[in-house]
């Protein structure tokens, strides 16, 4: 997924603060380069750009299915041998598009090209892939572009079929020059929609979405796309966890029902706050102890941060009763929201990733009674205008 970030032009704000991870995105996929008959070419030309894109998406899906069936037949296997089936990884549609993504994805923010070595990055991707994860998220700014390179190198080294993966990337803080970063309102609403449409029509991507855009901006982008016969966004990347709920639970559902935009969420553990490691302060080896993460440390030691830690202690008995860890409960809580297409995980060790992937086993236990218990402890459930009217 390719992304274009939004914000004030010329801003010097660091990407490391998640407050400014605001961007647009598009999901890339393989391009069918097989020759077509003249009649097929004439038929394609008679379609609108959006129609052509939908046709290519259906063709790609068919190619993926044929390719998988061929592979299984070649090695005398059945669908039960696929990673997704073996791992029991659920897949969901990305918004109302036809793109199927694993409900858990692997993110590369902070870790790839920075906090972890290339060897650990490969181990993390291998664990995720073998667990049925098909969605991998990155951005041009992560580790100054290294994260994208490492991600691509690992895929090439492992020999994974590109058509079996959904890769998302994002744009905005691409370079130091004024022409290499920043998007004005005009860019967001018109030029970016046109650029994304061009990229998709050229076969360089299959879908595009946004990240950290307001509901109004997304709606305007959709309106412009429809007005000028271009391709609208299919998803929004948004922060979502126990302590951040408003946008994903109130604003995005309305967009989903109106224009089909889905939700891909990040930071399910609130940058590690929900992991439980900050219950007694900030450990020296933790991310919050680093100089560049002073903002995270301030958040943890603040009065609100202490209240959050107390709530996490109250949630621990629920996790124990369900036979899971607090992080697994937090990830499963995100997944229980059917409006969320995929939750992006960020892990620095294989052990962390394996633990977080275990949230899949907790999901069936997230009954309405359990969810109500959690809401009673958090006391931060947002309400829409419809709720107030009722």
VENDAMO-V588309 format. One record per residue. N is the residue number from 1. RES is the residue in three letters. SS is DSSP state (a for helix, b for strand, c for the rest). PHI is phi in radians with two decimals (none if undefined). PSI is psi in radians with two decimals (NA if undefined). Layout:
BEGIN
[[N RES SS PHI PSI] [N RES SS PHI PSI]]
END
This chain:
BEGIN
[[1 UNK c none 2.21] [2 UNK b -1.70 2.53] [3 UNK c -2.40 2.55] [4 UNK c -2.02 2.10] [5 UNK b -1.40 2.77] [6 UNK c -2.12 2.63] [7 UNK b 2.82 -3.08] [8 UNK c -1.26 2.27] [9 UNK c -1.12 2.41] [10 UNK c 1.45 0.04] [11 UNK c -1.17 2.52] [12 UNK c -1.82 0.31] [13 UNK c -1.18 2.40] [14 UNK c -1.26 2.50] [15 UNK c -1.23 -0.37] [16 UNK c -1.14 -0.41] [17 UNK c -1.44 2.06] [18 UNK a -1.09 -0.25] [19 UNK a -1.04 -0.45] [20 UNK a -1.95 0.33] [21 UNK c -1.46 1.16] [22 UNK c -2.00 2.13] [23 UNK b -2.87 3.08] [24 UNK b -2.02 2.82] [25 UNK b -2.51 2.81] [26 UNK b -2.52 2.56] [27 UNK b -1.68 2.22] [28 UNK b -1.62 2.74] [29 UNK c -2.71 2.95] [30 UNK c -1.19 2.69] [31 UNK c -1.89 2.25] [32 UNK c -1.37 1.93] [33 UNK c -1.81 0.25] [34 UNK c -1.20 2.52] [35 UNK c -1.15 2.60] [36 UNK c -2.05 2.70] [37 UNK c -1.30 2.82] [38 UNK a -1.04 -0.71] [39 UNK a -1.11 -0.62] [40 UNK a -1.18 -0.69] [41 UNK a -1.12 -0.71] [42 UNK a -1.12 -0.66] [43 UNK a -1.15 -0.72] [44 UNK a -1.10 -0.71] [45 UNK a -1.18 -0.44] [46 UNK c -1.35 -0.22] [47 UNK c -1.49 2.69] [48 UNK c -1.25 2.86] [49 UNK a -0.94 -0.70] [50 UNK a -1.15 -0.72] [51 UNK a -1.11 -0.70] [52 UNK a -1.10 -0.71] [53 UNK a -1.11 -0.77] [54 UNK a -1.11 -0.65] [55 UNK a -1.12 -0.77] [56 UNK a -1.12 -0.63] [57 UNK a -1.11 -0.73] [58 UNK a -1.16 -0.66] [59 UNK a -1.12 -0.72] [60 UNK a -1.12 -0.73] [61 UNK a -1.09 -0.69] [62 UNK a -1.16 -0.73] [63 UNK a -1.06 -0.75] [64 UNK a -1.05 -0.75] [65 UNK a -1.16 -0.78] [66 UNK a -1.10 -0.73] [67 UNK a -1.10 -0.76] [68 UNK a -1.16 -0.77] [69 UNK a -1.09 -0.67] [70 UNK a -1.12 -0.75] [71 UNK a -1.11 -0.79] [72 UNK a -1.13 -0.69] [73 UNK a -1.20 -0.68] [74 UNK a -1.04 -0.70] [75 UNK c -1.80 0.28] [76 UNK c 0.96 0.86] [77 UNK c -2.04 2.96] [78 UNK c -2.09 3.05] [79 UNK a -1.09 -0.34] [80 UNK a -1.18 -0.27] [81 UNK a -1.56 -0.10] [82 UNK c -1.26 2.67] [83 UNK a -1.06 -0.74] [84 UNK a -1.10 -0.71] [85 UNK a -1.22 -0.78] [86 UNK a -1.10 -0.72] [87 UNK a -1.41 -0.27] [88 UNK c 1.23 0.49] [89 UNK c -1.36 2.01] [90 UNK c -1.19 2.60] [91 UNK b -2.11 2.57] [92 UNK b -2.33 2.72] [93 UNK b -1.25 2.48] [94 UNK c -1.43 1.77] [95 UNK c 1.10 -2.42] [96 UNK c -1.77 0.30] [97 UNK c -1.39 3.03] [98 UNK c -1.56 0.04] [99 UNK c -1.33 2.17] [100 UNK b -1.73 2.18] [101 UNK b -2.18 2.60] [102 UNK b -1.13 2.49] [103 UNK c -1.22 -0.24] [104 UNK b -2.10 2.31] [105 UNK b -2.12 2.94] [106 UNK b -1.94 2.13] [107 UNK b -1.67 2.82] [108 UNK c -2.13 0.13] [109 UNK c -1.10 2.31] [110 UNK c 1.30 -0.70] [111 UNK a -1.40 -1.11] [112 UNK a -1.14 2.19] [113 UNK a 1.36 0.09] [114 UNK a -2.43 -1.45] [115 UNK a -1.27 -0.45] [116 UNK c -2.18 2.82] [117 UNK c -1.40 2.91] [118 UNK a -1.11 -0.58] [119 UNK a -1.14 -0.75] [120 UNK a -1.16 -0.68] [121 UNK a -1.03 -0.73] [122 UNK a -1.13 -0.70] [123 UNK a -1.11 -0.70] [124 UNK a -1.13 -0.79] [125 UNK a -1.14 -0.65] [126 UNK a -1.14 -0.78] [127 UNK a -1.07 -0.78] [128 UNK a -1.10 -0.83] [129 UNK a -1.08 -0.78] [130 UNK a -1.25 -0.24] [131 UNK c -1.63 0.09] [132 UNK c 1.67 0.11] [133 UNK c -1.30 2.24] [134 UNK c -2.04 -0.03] [135 UNK b -1.92 2.13] [136 UNK b -2.21 2.22] [137 UNK b -1.98 2.42] [138 UNK c -2.58 -2.96] [139 UNK c -2.82 2.70] [140 UNK c -1.11 -0.46] [141 UNK c -1.54 -0.28] [142 UNK a -1.07 2.08] [143 UNK a 0.93 0.68] [144 UNK a 0.96 0.67] [145 UNK a 1.67 -0.22] [146 UNK a -1.15 -0.61] [147 UNK a -1.04 -0.75] [148 UNK a -1.10 -0.74] [149 UNK a -1.11 -0.81] [150 UNK a -1.09 -0.77] [151 UNK a -1.01 -0.85] [152 UNK a -1.13 -0.68] [153 UNK a -1.13 -0.69] [154 UNK a -1.17 -0.75] [155 UNK a -1.06 -0.74] [156 UNK a -1.14 -0.75] [157 UNK a -1.12 -0.72] [158 UNK a -1.33 -0.30] [159 UNK c 1.27 0.44] [160 UNK c -1.25 2.46] [161 UNK c -1.15 2.16] [162 UNK a -1.06 -0.58] [163 UNK a -1.22 -0.23] [164 UNK a -1.58 -0.06] [165 UNK c -2.01 2.66] [166 UNK b -2.05 1.95] [167 UNK b -1.86 2.23] [168 UNK b -2.06 2.40] [169 UNK b -2.38 2.95] [170 UNK b -2.41 2.65] [171 UNK b -2.07 2.64] [172 UNK c 2.83 -1.16] [173 UNK b -1.49 0.88] [174 UNK c -1.24 -0.60] [175 UNK c -2.68 -3.14] [176 UNK c -1.52 -0.44] [177 UNK c -1.28 2.68] [178 UNK a -1.06 -0.54] [179 UNK a -1.44 -0.08] [180 UNK a -1.82 0.02] [181 UNK b -2.67 2.94] [182 UNK c 1.36 2.51] [183 UNK b -2.39 2.13] [184 UNK c -1.30 2.98] [185 UNK a -1.02 -0.65] [186 UNK a -1.09 -0.73] [187 UNK a -1.06 -0.80] [188 UNK a -1.06 -0.86] [189 UNK a -1.44 -0.57] [190 UNK a -2.12 -1.01] [191 UNK a -1.14 -0.64] [192 UNK a -1.19 -0.71] [193 UNK a -1.05 -0.72] [194 UNK a -1.19 -0.70] [195 UNK a -1.16 -0.76] [196 UNK a -1.12 -0.69] [197 UNK a -1.06 -0.74] [198 UNK a -1.10 -0.79] [199 UNK a -1.08 -0.73] [200 UNK a -1.19 -0.75] [201 UNK a -1.12 -0.45] [202 UNK c -1.46 -0.06] [203 UNK c 1.46 0.16] [204 UNK c -1.44 -0.25] [205 UNK c -2.69 2.79] [206 UNK c -1.80 -0.56] [207 UNK b -2.53 2.87] [208 UNK b -2.44 2.69] [209 UNK b -2.54 -2.96] [210 UNK b -2.19 2.90] [211 UNK b -2.51 2.22] [212 UNK c 1.09 0.55] [213 UNK c -1.62 2.62] [214 UNK c -1.33 2.80] [215 UNK a -1.05 -0.63] [216 UNK a -1.17 -0.74] [217 UNK a -1.11 -0.72] [218 UNK a -1.11 -0.74] [219 UNK a -1.13 -0.69] [220 UNK a -1.15 -0.72] [221 UNK a -1.08 -0.71] [222 UNK a -1.10 -0.77] [223 UNK a -1.10 -0.75] [224 UNK a -1.10 -0.74] [225 UNK a -1.05 -0.77] [226 UNK a -1.22 -0.66] [227 UNK a -1.14 -0.69] [228 UNK c -1.85 0.35] [229 UNK c 1.00 0.79] [230 UNK c -1.96 -3.07] [231 UNK c -1.74 2.17] [232 UNK c -1.45 2.86] [233 UNK c -1.21 2.67] [234 UNK c -1.93 -0.23] [235 UNK b -2.72 2.86] [236 UNK b -2.22 2.28] [237 UNK b -1.55 2.15] [238 UNK b -2.42 2.61] [239 UNK b -1.26 2.33] [240 UNK c -2.67 2.12] [241 UNK b -2.81 -3.05] [242 UNK c -0.94 -0.52] [243 UNK c -1.89 0.14] [244 UNK b -2.45 1.75] [245 UNK c -2.24 -0.50] [246 UNK a -0.88 -0.94] [247 UNK a -1.13 -0.84] [248 UNK a -1.27 -0.56] [249 UNK a -1.64 -0.30] [250 UNK a -2.08 -0.91] [251 UNK a -1.34 -0.85] [252 UNK a -1.18 -0.62] [253 UNK a -1.00 -0.63] [254 UNK a -1.14 -0.71] [255 UNK a -1.16 -0.64] [256 UNK a -1.08 -0.82] [257 UNK a -1.25 -0.53] [258 UNK a -1.46 -0.80] [259 UNK a -2.28 0.08] [260 UNK c 1.43 0.25] [261 UNK c -1.36 2.19] [262 UNK b -1.65 3.09] [263 UNK b -2.07 2.23] [264 UNK b -2.03 2.03] [265 UNK b -1.87 2.69] [266 UNK b -2.30 2.87] [267 UNK c 1.04 0.92] [268 UNK c -1.12 -0.35] [269 UNK c -1.83 0.28] [270 UNK c 0.93 0.94] [271 UNK c 1.01 0.56] [272 UNK c 1.66 -0.16] [273 UNK a -1.06 -0.65] [274 UNK a -1.45 -0.12] [275 UNK a -1.17 -0.37] [276 UNK c 1.68 -0.14] [277 UNK c -1.33 -0.19] [278 UNK c -1.82 0.28] [279 UNK c -1.10 -0.53] [280 UNK c -2.08 0.61] [281 UNK c 1.92 -2.85] [282 UNK c -1.89 1.87] [283 UNK c -1.09 2.58] [284 UNK c -1.09 -0.54] [285 UNK c -1.56 0.02] [286 UNK c -1.46 2.88] [287 UNK a -1.10 -0.64] [288 UNK a -1.19 -0.25] [289 UNK a -1.46 -0.24] [290 UNK c -1.30 2.59] [291 UNK a -1.06 -0.68] [292 UNK a -1.31 -0.09] [293 UNK a -2.01 0.60] [294 UNK a -1.05 -0.62] [295 UNK a -1.06 -0.63] [296 UNK a -1.24 -0.71] [297 UNK a -1.09 -0.74] [298 UNK a -1.10 -0.65] [299 UNK a -1.14 -0.70] [300 UNK a -1.20 -0.75] [301 UNK a -1.50 -0.07] [302 UNK c -1.23 2.94] [303 UNK a -1.06 -0.73] [304 UNK a -1.12 -0.67] [305 UNK a -1.10 -0.70] [306 UNK a -1.17 -0.65] [307 UNK a -1.11 -0.68] [308 UNK a -1.12 -0.72] [309 UNK a -1.10 -0.64] [310 UNK a -1.14 -0.68] [311 UNK a -1.16 -0.64] [312 UNK a -1.12 -0.65] [313 UNK a -1.11 -0.63] [314 UNK a -1.24 -0.44] [315 UNK a -1.42 -0.36] [316 UNK a -0.99 -0.74] [317 UNK a -1.05 -0.59] [318 UNK a -1.14 -0.77] [319 UNK a -1.07 -0.75] [320 UNK a -1.09 -0.71] [321 UNK a -1.15 -0.59] [322 UNK a -1.47 -0.08] [323 UNK c 1.29 0.65] [324 UNK c -2.44 3.02] [325 UNK c -1.54 2.90] [326 UNK a -1.07 -0.76] [327 UNK a -1.05 -0.70] [328 UNK a -1.11 -0.69] [329 UNK a -1.11 -0.72] [330 UNK a -1.15 -0.73] [331 UNK a -1.19 -0.75] [332 UNK a -1.10 -0.61] [333 UNK a -1.08 -0.70] [334 UNK a -1.13 -0.74] [335 UNK a -1.22 -0.41] [336 UNK c -1.19 -0.27] [337 UNK c -1.38 1.88] [338 UNK c -1.16 -0.26] [339 UNK c -1.37 -0.14] [340 UNK b -1.62 2.08] [341 UNK b -1.31 -0.73] [342 UNK b -2.72 2.52] [343 UNK b -1.89 2.15] [344 UNK b -1.50 2.19] [345 UNK b -1.70 2.52] [346 UNK c -2.17 2.05] [347 UNK c -2.31 2.55] [348 UNK c -1.85 -0.16] [349 UNK c -2.40 2.67] [350 UNK a -1.02 -0.64] [351 UNK a -1.08 -0.74] [352 UNK a -1.10 -0.76] [353 UNK a -1.13 -0.79] [354 UNK a -1.06 -0.73] [355 UNK a -1.07 -0.82] [356 UNK a -1.17 -0.63] [357 UNK a -1.12 -0.43] [358 UNK c -1.14 -0.16] [359 UNK a -1.08 -0.42] [360 UNK a -1.02 -0.65] [361 UNK a -1.29 -0.36] [362 UNK a -1.50 -0.44] [363 UNK a -0.90 -0.78] [364 UNK c -1.09 -0.35] [365 UNK c -1.51 -0.10] [366 UNK c -1.42 1.24] [367 UNK c -1.32 2.95] [368 UNK a -1.06 -0.57] [369 UNK a -1.14 -0.77] [370 UNK a -1.13 -0.75] [371 UNK a -1.09 -0.71] [372 UNK a -1.14 -0.66] [373 UNK a -1.03 -0.79] [374 UNK a -1.12 -0.75] [375 UNK a -1.08 -0.66] [376 UNK a -1.14 -0.51] [377 UNK a -1.41 -0.78] [378 UNK a -1.23 -0.72] [379 UNK c 0.94 0.73] [380 UNK c -2.38 0.38] [381 UNK c -1.15 2.15] [382 UNK c -1.38 2.68] [383 UNK c -2.17 2.40] [384 UNK c -1.47 2.99] [385 UNK a -1.04 -0.61] [386 UNK a -1.09 -0.71] [387 UNK a -1.08 -0.72] [388 UNK a -1.16 -0.66] [389 UNK a -1.17 -0.60] [390 UNK c -1.35 NA]]
END
